């Protein structure tokens, strides 16, 4: 049977009537930007996460950009993993900073605190901990490192909505936490959206100013700003989907366990969950010998796959052509991961029989 890599239609069908009702509610209100739906979502998401403030924006990339600016990182270096998504690098550049590439851990594919420590220098202004694939980083070690060096830790939670570290939500450890609500995220809108979560205070105020032209009051700009507003419709959809998030994450973990059991004796290296963490499996990422041949084998059987991510940061043409090379640690593991990682279909609504189909095809390939 065909198994698409992802299907938003399958994910959204159970709540389609409620989504239509949310659309009708916003349409009837006549208020489409930064209104009561946005305010309600900010309050509800902050309460769900366990932080005192949530400032919504129009994308997860803007969330990272404005977080870096709010912390005064402009002109300095920012340490982040080489193995992560492109928006991280672009956000650092757009914030007026220089990325510095650190290595990841082999077991979790998240930022290695020892490598981050090696890459911190006199110009470092922040460390970005990317909770990759749905699993938090080593937050105790990274938090202690940043505290010792007097640096802010920024959590990139674009793939970790609901993940926990030692029983506490990812996104509650750093000075700031940036979230994306891109449609494919664990908590996704039906368009784009993002947010920065933090403690109430000066930084929250700076974020609220920056996202709307730096306006301290109507038509009075106090500081440089941008247009990064969340619209009412996306906030209404996110409020609805937030109520289903815990159940959806549980479904992801069940599917991941199914994959792990069925693929345990194959040549694949399967994703590991650290014992002090709860993984929310934004992606189920294996490391596959003969990856390209396996992908073609699966494609021929109607099974979708993807690669997250095929080119590490320090190898991006952006940093290797026409620009001085960025500082980087020994990134042999990141390069090896780029050549081996393969994401298998996993999302709420995927049937166990479809997981069995994927696993049977993989086992047939390696047999």
C-alpha positions as CSV (number, residue, x, y, z in Angstrom):
1,X,0.0,0.0,0.0
2,X,1.3,3.6,-0.6
3,X,2.7,5.3,2.4
4,X,3.2,9.0,2.0
5,X,6.0,10.5,4.0
6,X,3.6,12.9,5.6
7,X,-0.1,13.8,5.1
8,X,-1.6,16.9,6.7
9,X,-5.0,15.9,5.3
10,X,-4.8,12.7,7.4
11,X,-3.7,14.6,10.5
12,X,-6.4,17.3,10.2
13,X,-9.4,15.2,9.2
14,X,-10.4,14.3,12.8
15,X,-10.7,18.0,13.7
16,X,-11.9,19.4,10.3
17,X,-15.3,20.5,11.6
18,X,-13.7,22.3,14.5
19,X,-11.2,24.0,12.2
20,X,-14.1,25.2,10.0
21,X,-15.9,26.5,13.1
22,X,-12.7,28.4,14.1
23,X,-12.5,29.9,10.7
24,X,-16.2,31.0,10.9
25,X,-15.6,32.5,14.3
26,X,-12.7,34.6,13.1
27,X,-14.5,35.6,9.9
28,X,-17.5,36.8,11.9
29,X,-15.3,38.8,14.2
30,X,-13.9,41.0,11.5
31,X,-10.6,41.1,13.3
32,X,-7.7,39.4,11.5
33,X,-4.4,40.5,13.0
34,X,-3.1,40.6,16.6
35,X,-6.6,40.4,18.2
36,X,-8.3,38.4,20.9
37,X,-7.4,35.0,19.3
38,X,-3.7,35.9,19.4
39,X,-3.9,37.1,22.9
40,X,-5.8,34.0,24.0
41,X,-3.3,31.7,22.3
42,X,-0.3,33.5,23.8
43,X,-1.8,33.0,27.3
44,X,-2.8,29.4,26.7
45,X,0.5,28.3,25.2
46,X,2.5,30.0,27.9
47,X,0.4,28.3,30.6
48,X,0.7,24.9,28.8
49,X,4.5,25.3,28.5
50,X,5.1,26.6,32.0
51,X,6.5,30.1,31.2
52,X,5.1,33.4,32.1
53,X,5.1,35.0,28.7
54,X,4.6,34.0,25.0
55,X,5.2,36.5,22.2
56,X,3.8,35.3,18.9
57,X,5.4,36.1,15.5
58,X,4.8,35.2,11.9
59,X,7.4,32.4,11.7
60,X,9.9,30.3,13.7
61,X,12.7,32.0,11.8
62,X,11.6,35.4,12.9
63,X,11.3,34.0,16.5
64,X,15.0,33.2,16.4
65,X,16.0,36.4,14.8
66,X,14.1,38.6,17.2
67,X,15.2,36.5,20.2
68,X,18.9,37.1,19.2
69,X,18.3,40.8,18.8
70,X,16.4,41.2,22.0
71,X,19.4,39.7,23.8
72,X,21.7,42.2,22.2
73,X,23.7,39.6,20.2
74,X,24.2,41.7,17.1
75,X,27.8,41.8,15.9
76,X,28.9,38.8,17.8
77,X,29.2,35.0,17.3
78,X,26.5,32.5,18.0
79,X,27.4,28.8,18.7
80,X,25.0,26.3,17.2
81,X,25.1,22.7,15.9
82,X,26.3,22.1,12.3
83,X,23.7,19.3,12.0
84,X,20.4,21.2,12.0
85,X,17.9,22.9,9.7
86,X,18.8,25.8,7.4
87,X,16.6,28.4,9.1
88,X,18.9,28.3,12.1
89,X,21.8,29.6,10.1
90,X,19.8,32.2,8.3
91,X,18.3,33.5,11.5
92,X,21.8,34.0,13.0
93,X,22.9,35.9,9.9
94,X,19.7,38.0,9.8
95,X,20.2,39.0,13.4
96,X,23.5,40.5,12.5
97,X,25.5,37.7,14.0
98,X,28.1,35.1,12.8
99,X,27.4,31.4,13.2
100,X,30.0,29.1,14.8
101,X,29.5,25.4,14.2
102,X,29.7,22.9,16.9
103,X,29.4,19.1,16.8
104,X,26.5,17.0,17.9
105,X,26.3,13.9,20.1
106,X,26.2,10.6,18.3
107,X,23.4,9.1,20.4
108,X,20.9,11.9,20.3
109,X,22.1,14.0,17.3
110,X,21.7,17.1,19.5
111,X,24.4,19.7,20.4
112,X,27.4,18.3,22.2
113,X,28.2,20.4,25.3
114,X,31.9,19.6,25.1
115,X,32.0,20.8,21.5
116,X,30.0,23.9,22.3
117,X,32.5,24.7,25.1
118,X,35.4,24.4,22.7
119,X,33.8,26.9,20.2
120,X,32.9,29.6,22.7
121,X,35.3,32.5,22.2
122,X,35.7,36.2,23.2
123,X,33.1,37.3,20.6
124,X,30.5,34.7,21.5
125,X,27.1,36.3,22.4
126,X,24.8,33.2,22.8
127,X,24.5,29.4,22.4
128,X,21.5,27.9,20.5
129,X,20.4,24.5,21.7
130,X,18.4,22.9,18.9
131,X,16.1,20.1,20.3
132,X,16.5,18.1,17.1
133,X,13.9,15.6,15.8
134,X,11.8,15.9,18.9
135,X,14.4,15.2,21.7
136,X,15.8,17.9,24.1
137,X,19.5,18.6,24.3
138,X,21.7,18.0,27.4
139,X,20.2,21.0,29.1
140,X,21.9,20.7,32.5
141,X,25.3,20.7,30.9
142,X,24.5,23.4,28.4
143,X,22.9,25.5,31.1
144,X,25.9,25.2,33.4
145,X,28.3,26.0,30.5
146,X,26.3,29.1,29.6
147,X,26.1,30.2,33.2
148,X,29.8,29.8,33.7
149,X,30.6,31.8,30.6
150,X,27.9,34.4,31.3
151,X,26.1,33.7,28.0
152,X,22.4,33.3,27.3
153,X,21.1,29.9,26.2
154,X,18.5,30.0,23.5
155,X,16.4,26.9,23.0
156,X,15.2,26.2,19.5
157,X,12.0,24.2,20.1
158,X,10.8,24.1,16.5
159,X,10.7,20.3,16.6
160,X,10.1,19.6,20.3
161,X,6.7,20.9,21.3
162,X,5.9,18.9,24.4
163,X,9.2,17.1,24.8
164,X,10.6,17.0,28.4
165,X,14.0,16.9,30.1
166,X,14.0,15.4,33.6
167,X,10.2,15.9,33.7
168,X,10.3,19.5,32.7
169,X,9.2,21.0,29.4
170,X,11.8,21.8,26.8
171,X,11.5,25.5,26.3
172,X,11.6,26.4,30.0
173,X,15.4,26.2,30.6
174,X,16.9,28.9,28.4
175,X,16.8,32.6,28.6
176,X,14.4,32.4,25.6
177,X,12.8,29.6,23.7
178,X,11.9,29.9,20.0
179,X,9.0,27.9,18.5
180,X,7.9,27.3,15.0
181,X,4.3,26.5,14.1
182,X,4.9,25.6,10.5
183,X,2.2,23.2,9.3
184,X,4.2,20.0,9.7
185,X,5.4,20.7,13.2
186,X,4.0,18.7,16.2
187,X,1.9,21.8,16.9
188,X,1.3,23.2,13.4
189,X,-0.8,26.0,12.1
190,X,-2.5,26.0,8.7
191,X,0.0,28.5,7.5
192,X,3.1,30.0,9.1
193,X,3.7,31.1,12.6
194,X,6.2,31.3,15.5
195,X,6.7,32.5,19.0
196,X,9.3,33.3,21.6
197,X,8.6,32.2,25.2
198,X,10.3,33.8,28.1
199,X,9.9,35.2,31.6
200,X,7.9,38.4,31.8
201,X,10.0,41.5,31.9
202,X,12.2,43.7,29.8
203,X,13.0,41.1,27.1
204,X,9.3,40.3,26.7
205,X,8.7,44.1,26.2
206,X,11.5,44.3,23.7
207,X,10.1,41.4,21.7
208,X,6.6,42.9,21.6
209,X,8.0,46.2,20.4
210,X,10.3,44.6,17.7
211,X,7.5,42.4,16.1
212,X,5.4,45.5,15.2
213,X,7.7,48.3,13.9
214,X,9.0,49.1,17.3
215,X,5.7,50.9,18.1
216,X,5.4,52.0,21.8
217,X,2.0,53.4,20.8
218,X,0.1,53.8,17.6
219,X,2.4,55.5,15.0
220,X,5.2,56.1,17.5
221,X,8.3,53.9,16.9
222,X,10.6,53.8,19.9
223,X,13.1,51.3,18.5
224,X,13.8,49.6,15.1
225,X,11.3,46.9,14.4
226,X,9.8,44.6,11.7
227,X,6.4,43.3,10.7
228,X,6.2,39.9,12.3
229,X,2.6,39.6,13.4
230,X,0.6,36.4,13.8
231,X,-2.8,36.5,12.2
232,X,-6.0,35.7,14.1
233,X,-6.9,32.7,11.9
234,X,-3.6,30.9,12.7
235,X,-4.0,31.7,16.4
236,X,-7.5,30.2,16.4
237,X,-6.3,27.1,14.6
238,X,-3.3,26.7,17.0
239,X,-5.6,27.1,20.1
240,X,-7.6,24.2,18.8
241,X,-4.6,22.0,17.9
242,X,-2.9,22.8,21.3
243,X,-5.8,20.9,22.9
244,X,-5.0,17.8,20.9
245,X,-1.2,18.1,21.1
246,X,-0.6,15.7,24.1
247,X,-2.7,13.0,22.4
248,X,-0.9,13.6,19.1
249,X,2.5,13.3,20.7
250,X,1.4,10.1,22.4
251,X,0.4,8.7,19.0
252,X,3.8,9.6,17.6
253,X,5.6,7.8,20.5
254,X,3.4,4.7,19.9
255,X,4.3,4.7,16.2
256,X,8.0,5.2,17.0
257,X,8.0,2.2,19.3
258,X,6.3,0.1,16.6
259,X,9.1,1.0,14.2
260,X,11.8,0.3,16.8
261,X,10.4,-3.1,17.5
262,X,10.1,-4.1,13.9
263,X,13.5,-2.8,12.8
264,X,15.5,-3.9,15.8
265,X,17.5,-6.6,14.0
266,X,18.2,-4.7,10.7
267,X,21.4,-2.9,9.8
268,X,19.8,0.5,10.5
269,X,21.0,2.6,13.5
270,X,17.7,3.5,15.2
271,X,17.0,6.7,17.1
272,X,17.9,6.5,20.8
273,X,16.0,8.3,23.6
274,X,18.1,9.4,26.5
275,X,16.7,8.0,29.8
276,X,16.1,11.4,31.3
277,X,14.1,12.7,28.4
278,X,10.7,12.3,26.7
279,X,11.0,12.3,22.9
280,X,8.0,13.6,20.9
281,X,9.3,12.2,17.5
282,X,8.7,15.1,15.3
283,X,10.7,12.9,13.0
284,X,11.7,9.2,13.1
285,X,15.3,9.4,11.8
286,X,17.4,6.3,11.2
287,X,21.0,6.0,9.9
288,X,20.9,3.8,6.9
289,X,23.7,1.9,5.1
290,X,23.3,2.3,1.3
291,X,20.8,5.1,1.9
292,X,20.2,6.3,-1.6
293,X,19.5,2.7,-2.9
294,X,17.2,2.1,0.1
295,X,15.3,5.3,-0.7
296,X,14.8,4.2,-4.3
297,X,13.7,0.8,-3.2
298,X,11.1,2.4,-0.9
299,X,10.0,4.9,-3.5
300,X,9.4,2.2,-6.1
301,X,6.9,0.7,-3.5
302,X,5.1,4.0,-3.0
303,X,6.8,4.7,0.4
304,X,7.9,8.3,1.0
305,X,11.1,9.2,2.8
306,X,13.1,12.4,3.4
307,X,16.6,13.5,4.5
308,X,16.9,15.8,7.5
309,X,19.6,17.2,6.8
310,X,21.8,16.4,3.8
311,X,24.3,19.3,4.0
312,X,25.7,20.4,7.4
313,X,26.0,24.1,8.1
314,X,29.8,24.4,7.5
315,X,29.4,22.8,4.0
316,X,26.6,25.1,2.8
317,X,27.6,27.1,-0.3
318,X,26.5,30.2,1.6
319,X,29.5,29.8,3.8
320,X,32.0,28.2,1.4
321,X,31.6,30.5,-1.7
322,X,32.3,34.2,-1.5
323,X,32.4,34.4,2.2
324,X,35.1,33.9,4.8
325,X,34.7,30.4,6.3
326,X,33.0,30.2,9.7
327,X,34.7,28.9,12.7
328,X,34.0,25.3,13.2
329,X,34.9,22.4,15.4
330,X,35.9,19.0,14.1
331,X,32.6,18.0,12.5
332,X,33.3,14.5,11.2
333,X,30.2,13.1,12.9
334,X,27.9,15.8,11.4
335,X,29.3,15.0,7.9
336,X,28.8,11.3,8.5
337,X,25.2,11.9,9.7
338,X,24.5,14.0,6.6
339,X,25.4,11.0,4.5
340,X,23.4,8.4,6.5
341,X,20.3,9.9,8.1
342,X,16.9,9.0,6.6
343,X,13.5,10.0,7.9
344,X,10.7,7.4,7.8
345,X,6.9,8.3,7.6
346,X,5.6,9.1,11.1
347,X,2.6,11.4,12.0
348,X,-0.7,11.1,13.8
349,X,-3.1,9.2,11.7
350,X,-0.5,6.9,10.2
351,X,-1.8,3.4,10.5
352,X,0.1,0.6,12.2
353,X,-0.4,-1.5,9.1
354,X,1.4,1.2,7.1
355,X,4.4,1.1,9.6
356,X,4.5,-2.7,9.0
357,X,4.5,-2.1,5.3
358,X,7.5,0.3,5.6
359,X,9.4,-2.1,7.8
360,X,8.7,-5.1,5.6
361,X,10.1,-3.2,2.6
362,X,13.2,-2.2,4.6
363,X,13.8,-5.7,5.7
364,X,13.4,-7.0,2.2
365,X,16.0,-4.5,0.9
366,X,18.6,-5.6,3.4
367,X,17.8,-9.2,3.1
